[in-house]
Amino acid sequence: MKFKINKLYKKTAGLLLAALLIGVSSCSVEDHNLPVGASIKPKGPKPAFAPDIHDEMWAVIEKLLSYGDPPIPTLTPEQARMNHTVKDAVMDLLAENNISAPVPAVDTMGVTIPVTGGLIHARVYTPKTGKANYPVIVYFHGGGWVIANIDVYDPSSAALSEKTEAVVVSVGYRKGPEHKFPTAHNDAGQAYEWVLNNLAALKGDMNKIGVAGESAGGNLAANVSIMARDKGLTMPKHQLLVYPVANADSTVESYKKYYNAKPLDVPSLKWFLGHYLNNISEAKDPRISLVLANLKGLPSTTIVAAQIDPLESEGMLLRDKLKDAGVKVSYEYYGGTTHEFFGTAAIVPEAKDAQNKAAEHFKEAFK
């Protein structure tokens, strides 16, 4: 009997040790998957506009606010374009904490795209995997159709290229007030057509095309899908819409709850529209208010949403309108995050997860 007890003890101890090792391994994998800057924490208390903001997100926004830039609504467009960005905050936080920023395994080159009335620039990201051809994603940056550029949104484009193993063409469309509505929308559509006509040079697979964008760029991406449907062009297989501008109704809940949110507040939203539109009545145009558009026949869609964002409500409404139109929708909602979080994956865990999920959805659509 004594022998049997010892044998049972050894067997039980072995199982416990194995379970412990498995548990340690899981923790190690989770730690490995955290952003390189996930250890960065904010210096001060959470803000009144977002008491439930997550620490890593607040560290980024806190840094952005520390620059002391004047509020966008008090500036001219030229001045607003000089303000610091969320990308600046991420890069400075990494540098201050002696953390090297991740270097995506992609090559880049610039191209010039002819559009009505001029030329625009685009940056092409190609994975360093040496394949003969790749899926192609046409990407549109944010900035309210007035500020920002492809450099500001480089982290998003590079991540999509690397994680999706796709060529990403990031389009530098023209902005207001120098180029009023619908110039950016027309540039986006013509850039998409240019990509379709230059797939061979881009090492692109004509059967695997997608569109993506953030904020105002998410709106442009959806408009490109609508344009392709209406013109009978090759349709995107999938569209990624990251907190897209989709509605002009300022009475919705998130406009009230996150009126003073940062980095995007409601006064800034109105400022953007004022500088891009010819008159405010154009806000009801279905190209601006996507929820009023004909959404039937659009490709499968991923909507990435942030909690602390005036655009939260319209993202939900667009999700519902797309579903009502028969479109397959994946809605990825991230609590504790703000507008512009998608490109902060070097610090914010939710951003890294959102990028990974976006890549997974593109890969599934490209099968």
TIPA-112701 format. One record per residue (C-alpha): residue number from 1; x, y, z; chain; residue in three letters. Coordinates in steps of 0.001 Angstrom, whole numbers, plus 500000, padded with zeros to 6 digits. Example, Ala and Ser with C-alpha at 12.3 -4.5 7.8 and 13.67 -1.06 7.14 Angstrom:
BEGIN
+-----+--------+--------+--------+-------+-----+
|   n |      x |      y |      z | chain | res |
+-----+--------+--------+--------+-------+-----+
|   1 | 512300 | 495500 | 507800 |     A | ALA |
|   2 | 513670 | 498940 | 507140 |     A | SER |
+-----+--------+--------+--------+-------+-----+
//
This chain:
BEGIN
+-----+--------+--------+--------+-------+-----+
|   n |      x |      y |      z | chain | res |
+-----+--------+--------+--------+-------+-----+
|   1 | 500000 | 500000 | 500000 |     A | MET |
|   2 | 502881 | 502356 | 500858 |     A | LYS |
|   3 | 504374 | 501787 | 497394 |     A | PHE |
|   4 | 501053 | 502584 | 495730 |     A | LYS |
|   5 | 500667 | 505834 | 497708 |     A | ILE |
|   6 | 504173 | 506978 | 496746 |     A | ASN |
|   7 | 503501 | 506094 | 493105 |     A | LYS |
|   8 | 500221 | 508059 | 493160 |     A | LEU |
|   9 | 501980 | 510988 | 494843 |     A | TYR |
|  10 | 504706 | 511064 | 492192 |     A | LYS |
|  11 | 502146 | 510863 | 489405 |     A | LYS |
|  12 | 500056 | 513691 | 490932 |     A | THR |
|  13 | 503134 | 515826 | 491533 |     A | ALA |
|  14 | 504187 | 515280 | 487940 |     A | GLY |
|  15 | 500800 | 516397 | 486647 |     A | LEU |
|  16 | 500884 | 519487 | 488857 |     A | LEU |
|  17 | 504378 | 520356 | 487641 |     A | LEU |
|  18 | 503291 | 519932 | 484021 |     A | ALA |
|  19 | 500261 | 522140 | 484596 |     A | ALA |
|  20 | 502468 | 524767 | 486223 |     A | LEU |
|  21 | 504859 | 524717 | 483278 |     A | LEU |
|  22 | 501983 | 525037 | 480819 |     A | ILE |
|  23 | 500645 | 527993 | 482786 |     A | GLY |
|  24 | 504051 | 529675 | 482759 |     A | VAL |
|  25 | 504322 | 529076 | 479032 |     A | SER |
|  26 | 500934 | 530720 | 478408 |     A | SER |
|  27 | 501922 | 533789 | 480437 |     A | CYS |
|  28 | 505166 | 533990 | 478514 |     A | SER |
|  29 | 503341 | 533868 | 475183 |     A | VAL |
|  30 | 500917 | 536578 | 476322 |     A | GLU |
|  31 | 503797 | 538787 | 477493 |     A | ASP |
|  32 | 505579 | 538237 | 474194 |     A | HIS |
|  33 | 502489 | 539381 | 472328 |     A | ASN |
|  34 | 502241 | 542657 | 474215 |     A | LEU |
|  35 | 503429 | 545816 | 472429 |     A | PRO |
|  36 | 507085 | 546734 | 473009 |     A | VAL |
|  37 | 505933 | 549839 | 474868 |     A | GLY |
|  38 | 503185 | 548246 | 476948 |     A | ALA |
|  39 | 505169 | 548986 | 480120 |     A | SER |
|  40 | 504770 | 552734 | 479545 |     A | ILE |
|  41 | 502281 | 554200 | 482011 |     A | LYS |
|  42 | 500725 | 557663 | 482381 |     A | PRO |
|  43 | 502146 | 560169 | 484842 |     A | LYS |
|  44 | 498916 | 561751 | 486031 |     A | GLY |
|  45 | 495328 | 560846 | 486912 |     A | PRO |
|  46 | 492815 | 559940 | 484248 |     A | LYS |
|  47 | 490986 | 562837 | 482596 |     A | PRO |
|  48 | 487435 | 563945 | 483265 |     A | ALA |
|  49 | 486449 | 563268 | 479659 |     A | PHE |
|  50 | 487508 | 559614 | 479968 |     A | ALA |
|  51 | 487625 | 558231 | 483512 |     A | PRO |
|  52 | 487634 | 554669 | 482152 |     A | ASP |
|  53 | 490415 | 555154 | 479599 |     A | ILE |
|  54 | 493021 | 552391 | 479705 |     A | HIS |
|  55 | 496459 | 553261 | 481062 |     A | ASP |
|  56 | 498450 | 552742 | 477871 |     A | GLU |
|  57 | 495961 | 554776 | 475851 |     A | MET |
|  58 | 495994 | 557560 | 478423 |     A | TRP |
|  59 | 499803 | 557605 | 478386 |     A | ALA |
|  60 | 499657 | 558380 | 474657 |     A | VAL |
|  61 | 496920 | 561020 | 474911 |     A | ILE |
|  62 | 498548 | 562535 | 478007 |     A | GLU |
|  63 | 501766 | 562922 | 476023 |     A | LYS |
|  64 | 499871 | 564448 | 473101 |     A | LEU |
|  65 | 498256 | 567021 | 475407 |     A | LEU |
|  66 | 501620 | 567796 | 477041 |     A | SER |
|  67 | 502812 | 569512 | 473854 |     A | TYR |
|  68 | 500396 | 572331 | 474590 |     A | GLY |
|  69 | 499227 | 572769 | 471004 |     A | ASP |
|  70 | 496324 | 575195 | 470520 |     A | PRO |
|  71 | 492922 | 573539 | 469958 |     A | PRO |
|  72 | 492271 | 572842 | 466290 |     A | ILE |
|  73 | 489067 | 574946 | 466134 |     A | PRO |
|  74 | 491128 | 578046 | 467044 |     A | THR |
|  75 | 493560 | 577545 | 464157 |     A | LEU |
|  76 | 493722 | 577971 | 460419 |     A | THR |
|  77 | 494160 | 574729 | 458430 |     A | PRO |
|  78 | 497803 | 575645 | 457806 |     A | GLU |
|  79 | 498391 | 576068 | 461530 |     A | GLN |
|  80 | 496459 | 572931 | 462462 |     A | ALA |
|  81 | 498673 | 570876 | 460150 |     A | ARG |
|  82 | 501630 | 571912 | 462319 |     A | MET |
|  83 | 500140 | 570484 | 465534 |     A | ASN |
|  84 | 501643 | 567373 | 467044 |     A | HIS |
|  85 | 500014 | 564045 | 466227 |     A | THR |
|  86 | 499286 | 560787 | 468023 |     A | VAL |
|  87 | 502190 | 559301 | 466066 |     A | LYS |
|  88 | 504491 | 561967 | 467541 |     A | ASP |
|  89 | 503302 | 561075 | 471030 |     A | ALA |
|  90 | 503966 | 557366 | 470501 |     A | VAL |
|  91 | 507428 | 557895 | 469046 |     A | MET |
|  92 | 508453 | 560364 | 471771 |     A | ASP |
|  93 | 507228 | 558060 | 474550 |     A | LEU |
|  94 | 509228 | 555179 | 473117 |     A | LEU |
|  95 | 512351 | 557343 | 472861 |     A | ALA |
|  96 | 511960 | 558702 | 476400 |     A | GLU |
|  97 | 511737 | 555138 | 477716 |     A | ASN |
|  98 | 514683 | 553884 | 475610 |     A | ASN |
|  99 | 512451 | 551514 | 473685 |     A | ILE |
| 100 | 513147 | 550897 | 470028 |     A | SER |
| 101 | 510159 | 551291 | 467750 |     A | ALA |
| 102 | 509257 | 548126 | 465819 |     A | PRO |
| 103 | 510517 | 548109 | 462239 |     A | VAL |
| 104 | 507938 | 546498 | 459900 |     A | PRO |
| 105 | 509313 | 544009 | 457386 |     A | ALA |
| 106 | 508169 | 545999 | 454365 |     A | VAL |
| 107 | 509782 | 547966 | 451555 |     A | ASP |
| 108 | 508357 | 551304 | 450454 |     A | THR |
| 109 | 508386 | 553367 | 447297 |     A | MET |
| 110 | 506586 | 556469 | 446103 |     A | GLY |
| 111 | 504325 | 556681 | 443066 |     A | VAL |
| 112 | 502510 | 559527 | 441339 |     A | THR |
| 113 | 498858 | 559096 | 440427 |     A | ILE |
| 114 | 497148 | 561334 | 437850 |     A | PRO |
| 115 | 493760 | 562660 | 438932 |     A | VAL |
| 116 | 491384 | 565237 | 437548 |     A | THR |
| 117 | 493091 | 568615 | 437800 |     A | GLY |
| 118 | 496476 | 567408 | 438942 |     A | GLY |
| 119 | 498671 | 564704 | 440437 |     A | LEU |
| 120 | 498683 | 563083 | 443858 |     A | ILE |
| 121 | 501328 | 561075 | 445681 |     A | HIS |
| 122 | 500969 | 557587 | 447111 |     A | ALA |
| 123 | 503283 | 555347 | 449120 |     A | ARG |
| 124 | 503462 | 551666 | 448248 |     A | VAL |
| 125 | 504302 | 549157 | 450998 |     A | TYR |
| 126 | 505455 | 545701 | 449860 |     A | THR |
| 127 | 506200 | 542808 | 452248 |     A | PRO |
| 128 | 509818 | 541631 | 452281 |     A | LYS |
| 129 | 508800 | 538048 | 451586 |     A | THR |
| 130 | 509836 | 537931 | 447939 |     A | GLY |
| 131 | 506597 | 536605 | 446512 |     A | LYS |
| 132 | 505672 | 537010 | 442850 |     A | ALA |
| 133 | 502365 | 538667 | 443671 |     A | ASN |
| 134 | 500352 | 539827 | 446645 |     A | TYR |
| 135 | 496872 | 540959 | 447579 |     A | PRO |
| 136 | 496538 | 544745 | 447321 |     A | VAL |
| 137 | 494889 | 547049 | 449844 |     A | ILE |
| 138 | 494215 | 550676 | 448908 |     A | VAL |
| 139 | 494444 | 552710 | 452126 |     A | TYR |
| 140 | 493176 | 556213 | 452959 |     A | PHE |
| 141 | 494483 | 558179 | 455945 |     A | HIS |
| 142 | 492431 | 560198 | 458405 |     A | GLY |
| 143 | 492482 | 563890 | 459301 |     A | GLY |
| 144 | 488981 | 565149 | 458581 |     A | GLY |
| 145 | 489817 | 565688 | 454891 |     A | TRP |
| 146 | 491812 | 568751 | 456053 |     A | VAL |
| 147 | 494939 | 567767 | 458034 |     A | ILE |
| 148 | 497413 | 564848 | 458305 |     A | ALA |
| 149 | 499047 | 562847 | 455528 |     A | ASN |
| 150 | 500499 | 559458 | 454641 |     A | ILE |
| 151 | 503467 | 560024 | 456988 |     A | ASP |
| 152 | 501228 | 560536 | 460018 |     A | VAL |
| 153 | 499424 | 557279 | 459291 |     A | TYR |
| 154 | 502507 | 555316 | 458256 |     A | ASP |
| 155 | 502278 | 552953 | 461282 |     A | PRO |
| 156 | 498837 | 551754 | 460190 |     A | SER |
| 157 | 499755 | 551243 | 456542 |     A | SER |
| 158 | 502995 | 549442 | 457355 |     A | ALA |
| 159 | 501289 | 547179 | 459895 |     A | ALA |
| 160 | 498527 | 546244 | 457451 |     A | LEU |
| 161 | 501092 | 545379 | 454796 |     A | SER |
| 162 | 503197 | 543244 | 457115 |     A | GLU |
| 163 | 500379 | 541498 | 458986 |     A | LYS |
| 164 | 498159 | 540892 | 455944 |     A | THR |
| 165 | 501094 | 540062 | 453652 |     A | GLU |
| 166 | 499678 | 542481 | 451129 |     A | ALA |
| 167 | 500833 | 545419 | 449069 |     A | VAL |
| 168 | 499333 | 548541 | 450629 |     A | VAL |
| 169 | 498942 | 551686 | 448546 |     A | VAL |
| 170 | 498498 | 554648 | 450907 |     A | SER |
| 171 | 496906 | 557506 | 448983 |     A | VAL |
| 172 | 497808 | 561149 | 449557 |     A | GLY |
| 173 | 494510 | 562604 | 448380 |     A | TYR |
| 174 | 494012 | 566383 | 448162 |     A | ARG |
| 175 | 492420 | 568121 | 451139 |     A | LYS |
| 176 | 490252 | 571102 | 452009 |     A | GLY |
| 177 | 489958 | 574004 | 452129 |     A | PRO |
| 178 | 492306 | 574238 | 449158 |     A | GLU |
| 179 | 490378 | 571414 | 447511 |     A | HIS |
| 180 | 486742 | 571348 | 448565 |     A | LYS |
| 181 | 484262 | 568453 | 448576 |     A | PHE |
| 182 | 484101 | 566169 | 446663 |     A | PRO |
| 183 | 487783 | 566423 | 445637 |     A | THR |
| 184 | 489114 | 563947 | 448218 |     A | ALA |
| 185 | 486325 | 561517 | 447345 |     A | HIS |
| 186 | 487038 | 561809 | 443625 |     A | ASN |
| 187 | 490782 | 561416 | 444207 |     A | ASP |
| 188 | 490109 | 558256 | 446222 |     A | ALA |
| 189 | 488044 | 556725 | 443437 |     A | GLY |
| 190 | 490566 | 557614 | 440742 |     A | GLN |
| 191 | 493430 | 556255 | 442862 |     A | ALA |
| 192 | 491568 | 552958 | 443185 |     A | TYR |
| 193 | 491130 | 552806 | 439411 |     A | GLU |
| 194 | 494833 | 553589 | 438961 |     A | TRP |
| 195 | 495714 | 550662 | 441209 |     A | VAL |
| 196 | 493459 | 548344 | 439197 |     A | LEU |
| 197 | 495232 | 549459 | 436016 |     A | ASN |
| 198 | 498728 | 549032 | 437468 |     A | ASN |
| 199 | 498493 | 545729 | 439317 |     A | LEU |
| 200 | 501304 | 544120 | 437351 |     A | ALA |
| 201 | 503770 | 546850 | 438322 |     A | ALA |
| 202 | 502624 | 546601 | 441948 |     A | LEU |
| 203 | 502966 | 542790 | 442024 |     A | LYS |
| 204 | 499260 | 542730 | 442738 |     A | GLY |
| 205 | 496781 | 539880 | 442447 |     A | ASP |
| 206 | 493720 | 541096 | 440523 |     A | MET |
| 207 | 491518 | 538651 | 442421 |     A | ASN |
| 208 | 492540 | 539941 | 445842 |     A | LYS |
| 209 | 491821 | 543659 | 446198 |     A | ILE |
| 210 | 490738 | 545443 | 449365 |     A | GLY |
| 211 | 490223 | 548965 | 450698 |     A | VAL |
| 212 | 490883 | 550418 | 454123 |     A | ALA |
| 213 | 490850 | 553741 | 455909 |     A | GLY |
| 214 | 490684 | 555524 | 459223 |     A | GLU |
| 215 | 488194 | 558205 | 460237 |     A | SER |
| 216 | 487712 | 560436 | 457155 |     A | ALA |
| 217 | 489743 | 557809 | 455301 |     A | GLY |
| 218 | 487329 | 555109 | 456420 |     A | GLY |
| 219 | 484596 | 557156 | 454834 |     A | ASN |
| 220 | 486635 | 557364 | 451617 |     A | LEU |
| 221 | 487230 | 553600 | 451601 |     A | ALA |
| 222 | 483499 | 552896 | 451814 |     A | ALA |
| 223 | 482845 | 555425 | 449067 |     A | ASN |
| 224 | 485365 | 553664 | 446841 |     A | VAL |
| 225 | 483482 | 550395 | 447278 |     A | SER |
| 226 | 480232 | 552161 | 446374 |     A | ILE |
| 227 | 481881 | 553776 | 443350 |     A | MET |
| 228 | 483298 | 550445 | 442170 |     A | ALA |
| 229 | 479859 | 548842 | 442470 |     A | ARG |
| 230 | 478128 | 551653 | 440596 |     A | ASP |
| 231 | 480735 | 551806 | 437798 |     A | LYS |
| 232 | 480984 | 548051 | 437369 |     A | GLY |
| 233 | 484672 | 547963 | 438329 |     A | LEU |
| 234 | 486473 | 545128 | 440073 |     A | THR |
| 235 | 485017 | 545155 | 443569 |     A | MET |
| 236 | 487116 | 545047 | 446730 |     A | PRO |
| 237 | 486914 | 541656 | 448413 |     A | LYS |
| 238 | 486839 | 543336 | 451814 |     A | HIS |
| 239 | 486765 | 546794 | 453354 |     A | GLN |
| 240 | 488282 | 547857 | 456669 |     A | LEU |
| 241 | 486601 | 550937 | 458138 |     A | LEU |
| 242 | 488323 | 552212 | 461271 |     A | VAL |
| 243 | 486025 | 554585 | 463214 |     A | TYR |
| 244 | 484702 | 555967 | 459912 |     A | PRO |
| 245 | 482897 | 559281 | 459479 |     A | VAL |
| 246 | 479416 | 558038 | 458621 |     A | ALA |
| 247 | 476741 | 560440 | 459877 |     A | ASN |
| 248 | 476134 | 564182 | 460233 |     A | ALA |
| 249 | 473723 | 563896 | 463176 |     A | ASP |
| 250 | 475254 | 565780 | 466094 |     A | SER |
| 251 | 472411 | 564790 | 468455 |     A | THR |
| 252 | 473552 | 561169 | 468849 |     A | VAL |
| 253 | 474637 | 559885 | 472247 |     A | GLU |
| 254 | 478391 | 559721 | 471661 |     A | SER |
| 255 | 478493 | 563343 | 470451 |     A | TYR |
| 256 | 477099 | 564348 | 473829 |     A | LYS |
| 257 | 479041 | 561893 | 475987 |     A | LYS |
| 258 | 482402 | 562515 | 474312 |     A | TYR |
| 259 | 481903 | 566144 | 473312 |     A | TYR |
| 260 | 485275 | 567112 | 474829 |     A | ASN |
| 261 | 487127 | 563867 | 474155 |     A | ALA |
| 262 | 490698 | 563880 | 472912 |     A | LYS |
| 263 | 492262 | 563657 | 470409 |     A | PRO |
| 264 | 488938 | 564199 | 468600 |     A | LEU |
| 265 | 486230 | 566421 | 470069 |     A | ASP |
| 266 | 482967 | 567654 | 468582 |     A | VAL |
| 267 | 484139 | 571244 | 467921 |     A | PRO |
| 268 | 487000 | 569817 | 465837 |     A | SER |
| 269 | 484586 | 567632 | 463893 |     A | LEU |
| 270 | 482554 | 570701 | 462984 |     A | LYS |
| 271 | 485752 | 572563 | 462068 |     A | TRP |
| 272 | 486783 | 569769 | 459681 |     A | PHE |
| 273 | 483418 | 569770 | 457927 |     A | LEU |
| 274 | 483468 | 573528 | 457685 |     A | GLY |
| 275 | 486797 | 573532 | 455874 |     A | HIS |
| 276 | 486096 | 570598 | 453537 |     A | TYR |
| 277 | 482475 | 571146 | 452564 |     A | LEU |
| 278 | 481308 | 573958 | 450298 |     A | ASN |
| 279 | 478422 | 574519 | 452696 |     A | ASN |
| 280 | 477225 | 572663 | 455762 |     A | ILE |
| 281 | 474143 | 571305 | 453990 |     A | SER |
| 282 | 476495 | 568947 | 452130 |     A | GLU |
| 283 | 476963 | 567049 | 455397 |     A | ALA |
| 284 | 473739 | 565238 | 454495 |     A | LYS |
| 285 | 475202 | 564085 | 451185 |     A | ASP |
| 286 | 475342 | 560254 | 451318 |     A | PRO |
| 287 | 479044 | 560427 | 450492 |     A | ARG |
| 288 | 479548 | 562132 | 453865 |     A | ILE |
| 289 | 476657 | 560530 | 455776 |     A | SER |
| 290 | 477236 | 556938 | 454705 |     A | LEU |
| 291 | 474239 | 555777 | 456714 |     A | VAL |
| 292 | 472069 | 557492 | 454087 |     A | LEU |
| 293 | 473789 | 555760 | 451157 |     A | ALA |
| 294 | 472742 | 552678 | 449217 |     A | ASN |
| 295 | 474893 | 550030 | 450900 |     A | LEU |
| 296 | 473619 | 546973 | 449040 |     A | LYS |
| 297 | 476151 | 544823 | 447259 |     A | GLY |
| 298 | 479158 | 546079 | 449200 |     A | LEU |
| 299 | 481981 | 543728 | 450199 |     A | PRO |
| 300 | 482362 | 542091 | 453580 |     A | SER |
| 301 | 483265 | 544763 | 456105 |     A | THR |
| 302 | 485272 | 545117 | 459285 |     A | THR |
| 303 | 484425 | 548127 | 461438 |     A | ILE |
| 304 | 486910 | 548948 | 464185 |     A | VAL |
| 305 | 485404 | 551179 | 466863 |     A | ALA |
| 306 | 486810 | 553099 | 469819 |     A | ALA |
| 307 | 484782 | 553776 | 472950 |     A | GLN |
| 308 | 485983 | 557299 | 473768 |     A | ILE |
| 309 | 485081 | 558808 | 470433 |     A | ASP |
| 310 | 482299 | 561119 | 469216 |     A | PRO |
| 311 | 482033 | 558789 | 466201 |     A | LEU |
| 312 | 481160 | 555772 | 468364 |     A | GLU |
| 313 | 477403 | 556001 | 467727 |     A | SER |
| 314 | 477630 | 556409 | 463963 |     A | GLU |
| 315 | 479938 | 553418 | 463720 |     A | GLY |
| 316 | 477241 | 551330 | 465369 |     A | MET |
| 317 | 474577 | 552790 | 463098 |     A | LEU |
| 318 | 476666 | 552092 | 460009 |     A | LEU |
| 319 | 477133 | 548510 | 461211 |     A | ARG |
| 320 | 473374 | 548107 | 461483 |     A | ASP |
| 321 | 472700 | 549759 | 458110 |     A | LYS |
| 322 | 475235 | 547492 | 456400 |     A | LEU |
| 323 | 473675 | 544408 | 457975 |     A | LYS |
| 324 | 470225 | 545570 | 456895 |     A | ASP |
| 325 | 471622 | 545853 | 453355 |     A | ALA |
| 326 | 472785 | 542231 | 453465 |     A | GLY |
| 327 | 476484 | 542963 | 453971 |     A | VAL |
| 328 | 478569 | 540666 | 456170 |     A | LYS |
| 329 | 479949 | 542816 | 458997 |     A | VAL |
| 330 | 482522 | 542165 | 461703 |     A | SER |
| 331 | 482281 | 544840 | 464394 |     A | TYR |
| 332 | 485373 | 545110 | 466622 |     A | GLU |
| 333 | 484741 | 547388 | 469597 |     A | TYR |
| 334 | 487564 | 548445 | 471922 |     A | TYR |
| 335 | 486649 | 549836 | 475318 |     A | GLY |
| 336 | 489071 | 552206 | 477009 |     A | GLY |
| 337 | 490446 | 553500 | 473715 |     A | THR |
| 338 | 490116 | 556787 | 471860 |     A | THR |
| 339 | 489864 | 557934 | 468272 |     A | HIS |
| 340 | 493244 | 557412 | 466538 |     A | GLU |
| 341 | 494150 | 554369 | 468638 |     A | PHE |
| 342 | 494573 | 552009 | 465655 |     A | PHE |
| 343 | 498081 | 553230 | 464810 |     A | GLY |
| 344 | 499392 | 553090 | 468403 |     A | THR |
| 345 | 500209 | 549370 | 468421 |     A | ALA |
| 346 | 503747 | 549996 | 469685 |     A | ALA |
| 347 | 502243 | 550927 | 473069 |     A | ILE |
| 348 | 498504 | 550192 | 473223 |     A | VAL |
| 349 | 497586 | 546466 | 473386 |     A | PRO |
| 350 | 494117 | 547054 | 471936 |     A | GLU |
| 351 | 495667 | 548634 | 468855 |     A | ALA |
| 352 | 497858 | 545617 | 468268 |     A | LYS |
| 353 | 494852 | 543340 | 468664 |     A | ASP |
| 354 | 492778 | 545478 | 466286 |     A | ALA |
| 355 | 495514 | 545341 | 463646 |     A | GLN |
| 356 | 495795 | 541573 | 464016 |     A | ASN |
| 357 | 492046 | 541087 | 463678 |     A | LYS |
| 358 | 491889 | 543394 | 460663 |     A | ALA |
| 359 | 494631 | 541353 | 459015 |     A | ALA |
| 360 | 492832 | 538101 | 459810 |     A | GLU |
| 361 | 489633 | 539372 | 458208 |     A | HIS |
| 362 | 491471 | 540482 | 455080 |     A | PHE |
| 363 | 493240 | 537128 | 454802 |     A | LYS |
| 364 | 489940 | 535286 | 455138 |     A | GLU |
| 365 | 488375 | 537441 | 452422 |     A | ALA |
| 366 | 491367 | 536916 | 450139 |     A | PHE |
| 367 | 491158 | 533113 | 450265 |     A | LYS |
+-----+--------+--------+--------+-------+-----+
//
